Amino acid sequence: DILLGFTPTEVEILALLALYHRKKYPNPKKATISSLPKEIQDRIVLMTGIMRVCIALDRRNTASAVESIQVLHDEEGESCVLVAEPGVNSAGVVHDITFELWAVKQELDYFASTVGRAFTVVEGDRAEPDQEGSANPYISS
């Protein structure tokens, strides 16, 4: 019943994040979230969006398919690009992250609505250790 070190509100937030991290999206009009203050509802909606993008980036549960992610935004701050850099397996082969990119695209509309910006996702170049810079047009050296 009790998680030591957490307030009852924090426990409720954790429970709601567990509820919304996969299939359902939070709806402030539903009883599960409507009893919370508006500020906390907004945080849950934002955290849910972030969590769902993160889960999509590790769709195969390997924690290595996507090595890193960069968030680039335009000068006006109206749109962002998520640049996902593929990881390398133990044999030195660069992972194919097509599935992860597809999974992120499924979550981007919801995520974009939570932060009020348009988002796209692209695969970044896997730079070798001896290479300088990147050929990806979204990444400036």
Secondary structure by P-SEA (a helix, b strand, c coil): cccccccaaaaaaaaaaaaccccccccccccccccccaaaaaaaaaaaaaaaaaaaaacccccccccbbbbbbcccccbbbbbbbbbbccccccccaaaaaaaaaaaaaaaaaaacbbbbbbbcccccccccccccccccc
